[in-house]
Amino acid sequence: MGFFDKLKKGLSKTKSSIDEKMNGVFSTFRKVDEELLEELEEILIMSDIGMETSVGIIDKLRNRIKRENIKEAEQVKEALRQEMKEILDETENSLKLNTTPSVILVVGVNGVGKTTSIGKIANRLRKEGKKVVIAAADTFRAAAVEQLEIWAKRADCDIVKKQEGIDPASVVYDAIKIAKEKNADVLICDTAGRLHNKKYLMDELMKIEKVIDKELPTSDKEVLLVLDASTGQNAISQVKAFKETTSITGLVLTKLDGTAKGGVVIGIVNENKIPIKFIGVGEQIDDMEIFNSEDFIKAII
């Protein structure tokens, strides 16, 4: 199964949430008018795209309908796809890893799929011919290091670890040293799953960033926030909380398969102007792809 087919299958609940409701609306309305647009706006809001983003999309759609003199249902759908795609394409989503080593700092709350995402990203980079070192700096959660070790082994990458409970910044410091010695292309650092109300964990994150900035001042650095798409609007509040502590450069979306809340993706990007860099659909090590806005929109509408 190709990735688009996996994406389509994984987003089937989101698709039925949006597409089937839209088809119902289009079968009821005989003309493209204000009432139709209000119905479409309601569908978008109910699909976890969010109030602000949904209103903005429909405003632009209204203008496009007038400008292009759109009369047919399929044309309205196509125009809606275009408006959504423009939101997702507003920010550049390619990884900037041009230095040796470059750093990927992975953040997110517990339970979002951070460990599996690191394994999948490491595997993908290694397959591209990059030498990857992983730093197991989530030293607070029981078994976090062991779980990451399993994924590092699957991805065939080196891992730097210490015993549970040790200072996470010291793990990152050692990993930087080893990455330099091994002439690694990319150092991926795991961090403790944290919530915005756990100040000491947010402080640890800042400490890790200080170590990276001091030891690798000229290196490219990506800060990827992993989000569980099935949490819907809660994912948006997580982005806002992490933005207060760290400069997030991209998002990794997990657990899109099996959720009707995939529309939240559009709201997150629109409200925060942060690109989605990776999208995970499935449990296998190869089930992580670079985000493609066209495929995503096609899969839900």
N, C-alpha and C positions, 0 to 999 in steps of 0.2 A: 504494500500500500504506500503510495507516494505521500509526501507531507501534506499536500493540499487535500487529499482524500481523508487523511487523519484529522486535519483541521475541520473539514466539513462534518465528519462524523462526531468529532469532539464538541463542535459547536451546534449540534443538532437541536439541543434544548433551547439554546439562545435563538436559533433560527426560527423554531416553531413559535417562540415567544413573540418575535418581531414580525416575521414573514406572514404567518397564518393570520395574525390580527390585521395586518395591512391588506392582505387579499380580501378579508372579510369587509373591510372599509371600502376598498375599490369596487367590490361587487355591489355594494349598497348605493354608492354615489354615481350619478350619471354624468356629472360635470366636475371640473376642477374649480372648486370655490373655497371660500373662507371656512365653511363648515368642515370640508374635507381636511383642510390644513390643521384645524383644531383637533380633529380625530387623530391625525398622524402625530401631532405633538404629544397627545396623551399616551399613545403607544410607546413613543420614545421615552417618556418619563417613566412609564411602568416597566420599561426594559432596563432600568438601572443606569441609563445614560446620564440622568440627573436633570434637575429642573433648569438650571442656568444654561447648560449645554443644549438641551432639547429646544428651549425657546430660541436660542441663537441659530440653531440649524434650520428651524422652521422659518425664521425671519429671512434668512438668506435664500431658502427655497422659494418663499413667496416672491422675492425680488427676481429670482431666476425665471420663475414661471411667467411673470409679466414681461421680462426682458426677451425671453425666447419664445413667447406666445405658446406655451405648452398646454396641450388640450387632452392628451391621452394618458391613461393610468401608467403604462409602461415607461413613458417619458418622465413622469413624475418620479417613479421609482429610480430611474437612471440618474435624474438630477439629485435625488436624495443620496444615492451612493456617492456621487461626486462631492457633495458637501461634506459628507463624513470622511471621505478619503483626504480631502484638503486639510481637515483638522489633524489627521494622523500623519500627514506629510509635512506639516509645518516645521517640525524639528528633525534634524539630521540623525539617523539612527545607526550609522556605522560605528564600529568599535575603533577607538583611537589607541592603537597599541604599536606605535612606531619605534619606541626606544627599546634597548636591551639592558636590563629587563624593563618591562612595563608592569603596572600593577592593576589588579582588579580587586577592589575591596567589596565584599558582599555583605549586605546588611538586610535586616528584616526581623519581624517578630517570630517567636517559636511557632512551629506548625505550618508554616507557609510553603515548605519544600525547599528550604535554603540549601541543605546538605546535598539533596539529589540534584539541584540546579548546578551546584559547583561541580559535581561529578560529570554531569552532562556537558557543561561548558568546557571543562578541562579536556574531556574526550574529543570534543569538536575541534578545539585548538590544536591538540596533538595530531589529529588526523590532517590538519592543514600544514603539518610539518613543524609546528612550534614545540620547543622544549618547555614544559610547564612544571612549576613547583607549587605545591599547595601548603599553606600555613594553617594549621589547626588551632586557631586562636579563640575558638568558643570553648573556653576551659571551665565555664561555670555549669553547663548542663551535663548531667550524668549521661555517659555513653556517647556524647557528641563526637568526641575524638575518634572513638572506635568506629562509629558510623561513617565518618568522613574517610577513615582509613580504608574501609571496604570499597567506597566509591573511587578513591584514588587508585586502588589496585585494579579495579575494573577499567579505569581510564588509562592505566599504565603510566601513572605520573608519580614523581617523588612527593613525599609528604614530610613536613617538619612538625614535630609534636613534642609536648611535655606532659607532665602529669596533671591530672585534674586539679582545678582550683588555683593554678599558678597565674601570675600576672599575664594577661593576653598580649600586652605590648611587648613583653620580653620574647614571646614566641615569634611575633612578627619581626622583631629585631634579628633573631637568629635565622629566620627564614630568608631575610634580605641578604644576610651574609652568605648563606648557602646558595641562594639564587645567583649571586655574583660569582661565587666560586665555580658553579656548574655552567656559567654563561647561559643561564635560562632566558628564554624570550619573555615569559610571562610568569608573574608570581600572583597566585590567587589566594587572598586572605579571607578565611571564614571569621565571623565575629559572633559574639553572644547574641542570641535572640533577645530582643529587648522591646519594652513598651515605653512610650513617651513619658509615663509617670515614674519610671524607674531611673531616677537621676544618676545613680552611681554607674548604671550600665551605659547611659549616654555619655558620661564622663570618660568611661573606658574607651568608647569609640573615638572620642576626641584625642585621647592619649595615643591610640594606635595611629591615627592620621598624622599626629605630630612626629612620631617615629619615622613614618614613611617619608614625610616631607623633609625631615632632617637627613635621613640616610640616602634617599633617592630624590634629591631636589629637582633634577632635570628630567625625571622619568615621566612618561605618560601615565595618568592615573584615571581609571574608571571607577566610579562608586555606583554599584548596581543594587537597587532595592528590589527584593523579591516579594511579590504580592500574590496572594491566593485569590484568584478571580471570583471564586464562589462566595467570597465574603461581601461582594457588592459594594455598597456605599461605604462600608467600614474600611475598605481598601483606600478610598480617597482620603479619609481622615489619617490613615497611617502615613501616606505620602506627606501630608502637611506636617505631621509630627516630626518625621525624619528630616524634612527640609530645614527645620529650625536648628538642627545640630550639624548636619553635614551637607556638602554640595553634591546632591545626587545627579549623576550624569545620564542615568538610564534605568529602565525598569525591566524586570524579568517577570513574566506572567505565567503562573502555574495553575494547574487544576481547572483549566478551561473545559476539559472534557467532563461532561456530566453536570454543568451548571447552566441555568437559564439567565445568568447575570453577566454574560460576556459583554453586554453593551456598556458596562462600566468602564471598559477600556477607553472608549471615546471620551467619556467624561473626565477621566483621569488625565489624559493627554491635554485636553482642552483647558482644564482648570489650572494645570501646573506647568505646561509647556516643557514637559520632560518626555523624551522619546522612549518608546518600547523597543528594547534592543533584542530581546529573546522571548520566544513563546514556547511553552512546553505543553505538549498534548500527548499523554501516555506515560507509561512507567519505564519503558526501556531506555537504555543509555543513549540511543540515537534519537530519542523523541524530544529534541530541542533544536529549534530552528531560529534563524535570524528573522525578525518580524517583517512581514510583507503586507503592507496596508491593503493592496488590491485583493490579495487572496483572502484576507480577513473579512473585508466588506462583502466580497462575493459569497463567502461562507455563511454570512448571517442574513443577507437580503438577496 
